[in-house]
Structure formats: C-alpha cells, structure tokens
C-alpha cells in the first residue's frame, strides 16, 4: 500500500472507518500499510502492478486462484489479468478449470476448429461469459493448454471425443450415446432430494457396469501408444463412474459432508493425474471456488488441502473476495451482497480501508507483529464456507494470499 498512499492519508482512512478501525491497534495498522499492495488503482483495470506478487510465487509450480462466487464479472477480469502476467512473466502455460474433465478435454483437442465463444461450451452455463470468451481468445492466441478437473459434467462436448476413441478401437459408437444419455437422466434423478435408494440403485449400478465394460475394452492397447484423446476418454469414464458411486451413496446415507468431500477428493485426484502425467513438466494455474482451492477447511477435507500434502512447497493458494456490489448466483439470479457486519470484524471493513480497486496481501506463514487478525476468525459473508452455513474463517489457515476487490457485479448475459 505504501506505493500508492501516503502514510498520513492511510491513517486518516483507518481512523475514519468507524468501528473496525477502533479494533486495529497500531502494529496492525502499520503492518497493513506496509504489506497491502494496490494492483489496480481503479475499476478501469488499465494499469496493473502484479510485480508485488512475484516474490511470493516465482518459485511455485502450481498457482490456485479462487473466487468467492462463480458469478462476478470483476473477479474474472482480475483473474484474466493475473493469468496473462503468469503466462508472460513466469512461463505458466496451462490452465485447469473447475469444469468437467471430459468436456474441456474435447474443447482443447478441437481448439483449432473452435472460436473463443465455442471454447466456452465446455464450462458450466454460468461460465459461458464475455470474460471467459476473452480468456479463451488469449488461450488460443498464445497456444496455452486447458483442462477441466471436475467429476461433474459441464456440457455435452465430450460425446464426440468418446465416439472417436471408440471408433478407433473398433467399438460400436452407439453404446457411447446410450451411456451418456443414461448418465444425463440419472444425474437428474440422483440430484432429486426425493430420490429413493431402492428406486435408483439398480439402474445406477447397471450404468456403472456399462461404463466399466467400455473402459476395460478401451484399456486394451490395440494401436500402440494411446493418443491424448484416448487417455482423456479413459479418465473421463473413470470420473463418470466415481461420480455415480458417490451420488448413489449419498442417496442411501444422506451424508452431505461425505458427498462434498468425495467430490473434492475426486477433483484432487484428477489434478494429480494432470500434473504428474499429462502436464508433467508444466507450470499450472488452477481456477476454482475459494472453497475448493483453500489449503484447508475447518469442517471438511477440501481439494486444495489434499493437493497440499502432495505438493507442499510447490503451491500458492490465492483467495479472492469483494467488499460490496452484487453477483449472479448458480441459477444466474442477481444477489446483492450483505453490508459489513457491525457487530464483529468483517473482511469488508478491511477492504474499505484499502485505496485501490484491487489489492493484494500475502499472508505470512508464521505470525508476526500486526498479523493477529489473519489468525483469528473474521466475518466473511456472501460465500460458501461449509455445510454449517458458517460466515467466519481464519484467512491464514485457508490461503497463502488474498486478492481484495472493492466491488463486483454480475457478468454480462
């Protein structure tokens, strides 16, 4: 922050900010002044100062960039800007998205025939935005690789790759359509809160067996080394099976914690496979919700925490939050953000104190004078934290750093 705001002006802001300023002692104010850096001075995003993040990530192989919601335009703009910096200055050439592994594989394999808008067809509906089109245009222009890591399906792009792989192995492609159509139907049935285990178990197990049979047939190497299309088809089928297994288990036991952890565990396994096999020597940027990319969670085992055990010194998890505005929820309905909590320490109070539109704060691994608030529960509303509807978190436990935006709005339709 020292690069953009004189000390006296900052102290004035801290003093004038009301109840939260009164909770900050001098060491905390001093530490914040010296360690919060302005990335974008204003919401035009015309001039960025990403060099402040460089010392904390220049030796990392995996950068995880979060978002408190999937439906905020400004987060996507800031994220795209950071992706460009990581690619151009540090050689990060691969993007992994919270999207279906088979759906984005199909996009990446066929990118030469697709325009930027068509390349977003592998995302969930709320990800097919102007900002993601701009990102896909950058990806294609600069020949970056992309992949999804989710076990949930995020579109219909995989079927072409599935059929091509089956055809090359002399298998009947009709079975591919049958399996994927049945998956579509069962996905809806298993997601129904009124689903009864006895009514869905036999058909789910039958579909799992069908996928497994094709997987076994495709695993026989008839044509030498497997192509990229082939290995992603096998991995997607395995993800389909895993998804059906944990969704069926949930219908039986209604254990929400287990279901959420099963998804994050499966996504972590997909990323490990991508990092260790497909992109073995590449630097990776992972884009997903704050919940998934966090290095730990008080209540649940999360993807970022699982990956941290595998790549303890190679990762940097960057949480992203905003101070005000509105966003589009998962049903694309505009939702206004809550005002700062007047009864407790709220992250929005801190964002209010910062001079620029986008600010970056690295979180020290160990406590130092003035960082107490990073190691205590503070209020963080307008986001999913856990299944207990918690609205507090300890930032130091969940992230290595944070990006704090002044305001957000829903993406353009």
N, C-alpha and C positions, 0 to 999 in steps of 0.2 A: 504493500500500500504506500510505502514511503516514496515510491517513484511517481505517484500521481497526486498526493495530497499533503500539503504542509502539516506539520505536527499540530500547530495551533488549531487549524481547521478541523482536523480529526478529533481532537479533544473536545472541540465545541460540539461536534456531532454526537460524540459519546455522552456528553453532559446533557444535551438537549433531547435525547431519545427516550426519556421517560423511565419507567420502572426498571427495565433491564439494565440500563446504564448504572443504576444505583447498585446492582448486584455485581458489577465488574470492579474489581479492585485495581489499583494502579498497575501491578505487574501484568494482569490480564489485558488491560488496555494497551500497555506498552508492547506486549508480545503480539497482539493482534495487529497493531500498527506496523510492526516490523515484518510480519510474516504473511499478511493477506495481500495478494498482488492483483492488480487490475489487468485483466486480459483484454476485454473490450470496454472502452470508455463509455460507449453509448449503444443504443439498440440498432444503429445502422450497421454494426459489425464490420465497419470499413477498415479499421486498424486493429490488428491483434498482436499481443505481446506474449506469445507462448514460450518465449525463452526462459521464463521463470519456472516452468515445469521441467525443463531439460535436466537439471542436476539430479532430479529425483527419479528419472525414468531412463536415462541414457544407457544404463547397463541392464535394462529389463528386456525380456523376450516377449512377455505377454502383458498387454495393457487392457484392462477391463474398464469400459466406460458405461456408467449406469444412466438411469433416468427414473425420477420418482413416479412418472406416469408415461404410458406409451403415446399419449395424445397431446404433446406440447410442441408447437412449431419452433419456438426459440431454442429449445433443447436440441432439436435436430440440426438447426443452423449452427449452433456452437459445436456440436459433435462433428459435423461435416468439416468445420474449420480445423478442429483438432486432428481429424483423420488426415487432412491434407498436410498438416505440419508433420505428423508422424511419418507419413509416406515420403515427403520431400526431404526432410532433415535427418531422419533416423532409419530410413530404409524399411519401414513396415509396409509389406506388400500384400497382406492377406487379411480379409475382414470376415469374422464369424458373427452371424446374426442369430437372435432369438427367433428363429423360423424353422420350419420343417427341414430336416437334413436332406430328404429326397427332393423336396420342392426347389430348394436353392441349388442343389447339385444339377438339376435339369436346366436351370437358368444359366449357371456357369458353363456347363458343357455346350450349350447352344447360343452363347452370348454373341457370336459373330452374326447370327441371323436376327438378333433382337435389338430393338431400340431401348432407350432408357426406361420408358414407360412400361414396356413389355417385361423388362427385367425386374420390375417390382411385383410381378404377378406371383412370385414365389413367397411373398410376405403375407402375413395376415391382412385382412381387409383394412384395418386401421393403420397399416404400414404402407399403404399404396398412396403416398402423399407426394406433393410437389418437391419437398425436401429430399425424400428418398429417390425421386427421379433424378434430381440434381446429383445426388451421391452416386447413383448408378452410372450416370454420364461420366463422372470423374473416374469411376472404377474402370469403365470400358476404355476411355481415352488413355488411361495410364496402365492398362493391362494388369490391373490388380486381380487377385483371385478372391472369390467369395464362397462361403459355405454356410449352411444352417447347422444348428446343433440341437434343435428341439426334437423330441419324440412325438409331439403333437403335429398333425398335418396342417399346413398353412396354405393350401391351394390345391390345384389339380394338375400341376405341371409335371409331376413325377411319372405319370402313366406312360408318356411317350418313351422315356428312358427305360422304364420297366419292360415295355414291349420290345424295344430294340435289343435289349440284353437277352430276353427270352428267345427272340427270333434267331440271334446269332448262335444260340445253344440248341437250335432246332426244337424248341418247345412251343407248344400251342399258345399263341398270344391271347387267345380268348380267356384263358384262365387268369391272366393279369387283370383284365377288365372286371371279371367276376369277383376276384379278391378285393380290388379297390372299391367296387360298388358296394360290396357287403360291408367293407370297413366303414364307408360313409354312413350306412344305415345303423350299424352297431355303435358307432361313435355317438350318434344322437341318442340311442336307447340307453347306453351306459351312462350318459350325462344326465338323464332324466332322474330327478330326485325321487320319483315314484317307482323307479325300476326295482323289480323283484328278482333276487338271485336265481331262483329256480326257473324263471321265465327267460333269462338271458344266458345262463351258464353254458347250456349245451351248444347253442349256436356260436357263442364266443370261442369255446374250446374247439369247435369244428373249424372256425375260421383260422385260429392259431395253427391247427394241424395243417390246413391248406397252405398257409404261408410257409410253414416249416418244410413241407414237401417240396415246394418250389425252391426254397433256399437250399435244400440238400441237392436238388438237381442242378442248380446253378453253381454250386460249390465244386462240382466235378470239372476239372480243367480240361476242356476238350480242344481248346485252341491256343495253347501256350499261355503266356503271361496274361493275366486279367487286365482289361482296359480300365480307365478311370470310371467310365460308365458302369462297368461291371461291378467294381468294388463298392461304388456308392449304392448300387441296387441291392447288393447283399446287406450292406449296413442299414439301408432304409427298411428292408424286410425285417431285419433283426429289431429295429426300433418299433416297427408296427407290432411285432409280437410282444415286446416288452410293454408297450403302451396298453395293449389289450389285457395283459396279465394283471397290471396294477389297477386298471379301471375295474376289472371284474372282481378283484379282491376288495376294492372299495365298496362295491355294491353289496358284498357279503358282510363286511365288518363295519362300514361307515366310519372308518378311522381317517379323518381329514388330514391329520398330521402325517400319517403313513403315506397317504396319496401324494401330498405335496413333496415329501422327502423322496418318494420314488421317482417323481418327475425330475427333481434336481439331480438325483443320483444318476439317472439315465442321461441327462444332458451333460453332466461332468464326464461320464464315460465316452460320450460322443466327442467331446472336445479333446480328451486324452488321445483318442484314436486319430483325430485330425492332426493334433500336434506331434504325435510320435510316429505316425505312418504317412499320412497324405502330405503334410506340410512340415516334414521332419526338420528341415534346416531354415525354416521361415520364421520371421517375427510376426506375431499375431495380435490383432486388435479384436477384442470381444465386446459386442454391443448387446446389452440386455437391461432388464429392470434392476434397480438398486437391490431388490430382494435377492435376486439370483447371483449378482456379481459380488456381493458383500463377502468379506473374508471370514465372517462368522455371523451367527444369529443366536440370540439368547434362548429362543424356543425351539428352533428347527435346524436340522442339518441342511445347509444350502450348497448350491453348486460351487460358488466361489471358495467356500471353506474346504470342500473336498479337493478342489484343484490346488489349494494352498499346500496341502500335505504332499502333493506330487511335485510341485514347482515352487518350493518355499522362498527361494531367493530370486526367482525369475519373474514374479508377478507384481503388478501395481494396480490396485482397485480404486477407481475414482467414482465416488458417489456424486450425483447431480441433483440439486434442489433449487427451488424458487421461492421468492418472498411474497408474491401476490399474483393476481390475474385469474385466469380460468383455463381449463383444459378439456379435451374430449375424453370421456370415459371409454371403456371397452365396447360400449354399444354406440359410440360416436355421439353421445349426448353431452352438450356443454355443461360443465360443472364449475361453479365458482369456488375459488379457494377460500378457506376459512381465514378470518383475521388472526393476527398473533394472539397467543394465549396471554391474557393479562395477569393470570394467577401464577405463572411459572416461567422458567427460562425457555424461550421459544427460539428456534433457529431463525425464524423470520425477523426477530429483533436484531439478530446479528447481521443479517442480510441488509436490513435497513441502514445499518451503520456504514456500510461499505460504499465508496464513492462511485465506482464504475458499474456498468451494467452486468458484466461477467467478472467474477473474482475467483481466484484460485488460492487454496490453502492446503499446504502439505501438513499432514498430521505426524508429529514426531513419534517414533516407535516407543520412546520412553518419556515419562512425564518430565517436563522442565518447568521452570518458574513461569507462571502465567497461562499454563495449558490445562488447569484443573477442570474447566468446563467441558473440555473434549473428552474427559474421562468420567463424566457424570451423565446421568440420564437428562436429556433435554427434550422438549416437546418438538415433534416433527409430525405435523398433520398432513392430510391430503395425499397419503400414500399407503401402500400395503406394507406392513412390517411383520405381522404374524397373525395367526388364526385367532388370537385372543383380542383382536381389534386394538392392539397397543398403539399408542401415539407418542411413545418415547423411545429413544435409543441412545446408546453410548457410541458416538461417532468414531472414537479411537479404536473400538473393538471391531467395527464393521468396515472401515475404509482406511486406505493409506493417504488419501487426499480427497478434497471435495471441490466441486465447481458450484458456485452460488450465483444464480441469476436473479436480477431484480424482479422480473415479471415475465409471465408466459401467456400464451393464447392458443386456442385450438388450431390444428393445421388447416390449410385451405381445403375445401371439399375436393 
